[in-house]
Amino acid sequence: MRIGLALRTVGGVTPASAAPDPAADDWERPVSRRDRLVDAGIAALLLACTAITIPLTASAARDAPLWFDIAWAVAITVPLAWRRRYPAAVSVLVTAVFLTGELTVQPEPLVNQIAPFIALYSVGAWSRDRQRAFVVRAALVVAFVVLLAGVAVSAPTRLPAQIGNLSASATLGLAALSSALYLTAGVAFGETAWRSARRRASLEVRTSELVRERKRTAQQAVALERLRIARELHDVVAHHVSVIGLQAGAARWVLDTDSAKASEALSAIEQNARQAVEELHGMLLTLRAEDIPDEPAHATSTLGIDQILDLVRAADRAGTPTSWSVTGDARRLSAATALTLYRVVQEALTNVRKHAGPGARADVRLHVSSDALELRIDDHGGASDSSPSSMHGLGQLGMRERVAAIGGTFEAGPSPEGYRVRVDVPLPS
């Protein structure tokens, strides 16, 4: 059989792009409009070839009637236009036409070799049901083997003793060898094409998943950065603005009666305004550190345990007596933990000034042990001007998120003497 011509013909067929979900058992290679046009073109080309080869081979002692040649040519070529959509059915039909021609009248030899090869290849390359593809190919191989066996048995009576320079046995041996190569190539190339398409589809799926995951990760990073910025802005602005508001109110009340206290309140306003500007400036420099590499960035992470005393003093000056005590070695705390504690104390004292009412006082206690730390902020006394639920806003949400980020737990709620904020964080030994 003319294996070279068959291989070149099939090699020109471009498989369709693979479909998603290649790991599924019922994965199917999609057939595009372009694929259908290619298959129709191959069928038309082979049919056109028969219009040339049939008259040529008719002069070589072929006595098949014209109607048989026309019917055979149409039956063996036209079904190939549907070889990707119905590979098993097309392969069975084309093989049946091939065997009919071989057993009745010796058909045209060129297309008669190419069409079954393409059909056998298509079963392996395009069948979705792999078990069916195996059964169909096995049946076709058996049919070809039976045909060759029948030819070999009847050869002594059908074939002359000498065909050209070859004996009848040599001719049969070459036919058997070429048929074996033909069948092996059709099965192997079809299976290879299927597996290659499946690997390509799997790679495309993984690539698309990686692209989606990269986009999702980028969106999450942006959301987390926005959340971090929102927490920092809330902590900075809420604390200093609340102090400025209280001091401005105090200055307005004593402006005409006690100029010294009014001046002290205005100094506190000035100091808090400067601190707010400095912290906002440091935050912005941190956020723009990549854009301004030569400018030093004073990040808000430099705030820590030592700066909590400044918050306590600011609360005292704002009219809320506040105490601060530390037990244990606070120097072993990491920068992230120290900054989180600073922000929690800052927000808690801001809430005390906003919600605890006049006459309230606050106690801030930090206890550091060998395996954990405990931070408590208690406000005592004062007539609250807000219900406890009013304190469950962005401030507490930010504190809870900060504490969770360092692996701690956050609690806030009414206590027998007022309101309590508690933070517990495990520490490495």
Buried (B, 14 or more C-beta within 10 A) or exposed (E): BBBEBBBEBBEEBEBBBBBEEBEEEEBBBEBEEEBBEBBBEBBBBBBEBBEEBBEEBBEEEBEBEEEBBEEBBBBBBBBBBBBBBBBBBBBBBBBBBBBBBBEEBBBBBBBBBBBBBBBBBBBBBBBBBBEEBBEBBEBBBEBBBEBBEEBBEEBEEEBEEEEEEEBBEEBBEEBBEBBBBBBEBBBEBBBEBBEEBBEBBBEBBEEEEEEEEEEEEEEEEEEEEEEBBBBBBBBBBBBBBBBBBBBEEBBEEBBEEBEEBBEBBBEBBEBBBEBBEEBBEBBEBBBEEEEEEEEEBBBBEEBBBEBBEEBBEBBBBBBBBBEBEBEBEBEEBEEEBBBBBBBBBBBBBBBBBBBBBEEBBBBBBBBBEEEEBBBBBBBBBBEBEEEEEEBEEEBBBBBBBBBEBBEBEBEBEEBEEBBBBBBBBEBEE
